[in-house]
Amino acid sequence: MQDINTALEWGLLNSKTMEWELQTVQELEIETRLPELVQPEYSCEYRNMAVSIGTVDTIVSAMGSISLDPNKFFITN
């Protein structure tokens, strides 16, 4: 998964639709290898833990929640 804010930096995301730029990714033959797009504050449950996936803007809030709840962790690239 990739949050849309970081995906914008890759130059493969249409900033108006917030979807992958289909013509470009098809020409590069990478459309089947692109990650699912999620909002910066995306979270899900994984092995009974709440997982947040996000950009630098969400790190502080995620780190704060980790210190309050040991069942949470944060993933970033």
RATA-V721309 format. One record per pair of residues at least 4 apart in sequence whose ideal C-beta (glycine too) atoms are under 7 Angstrom apart, sorted by the first residue. I is the first residue (numbers start at 1). J is the second residue. Records with the same first field share a line. If there is no record, write none. Layout:
# RATA-V721309
I: J ; J
This chain:
# RATA-V721309
1: 35 ; 36 ; 38 ; 42 ; 53
2: 6 ; 7 ; 35 ; 37
3: 7 ; 38 ; 39 ; 40 ; 42 ; 53 ; 54 ; 55
4: 8 ; 13 ; 18 ; 37 ; 39 ; 40
5: 40 ; 55
6: 55
7: 12 ; 13 ; 37
8: 13 ; 15
12: 20 ; 21 ; 24 ; 25
13: 18 ; 20 ; 21
14: 18 ; 19 ; 21
20: 25 ; 34
21: 25
22: 26
23: 27
24: 28
25: 30 ; 31 ; 34
26: 31
30: 34
38: 42 ; 53
40: 54 ; 55 ; 57 ; 58
41: 54 ; 58
42: 53 ; 54
43: 50 ; 51 ; 52
44: 51
45: 49 ; 50
46: 51
48: 71
49: 71 ; 72 ; 73
50: 71 ; 72
51: 73 ; 75
52: 58 ; 62 ; 74
53: 75
54: 58 ; 62 ; 76
58: 62
59: 63 ; 74 ; 76
60: 64
61: 65
62: 66 ; 74
63: 67 ; 74
64: 68
65: 69 ; 72
66: 72 ; 73 ; 74
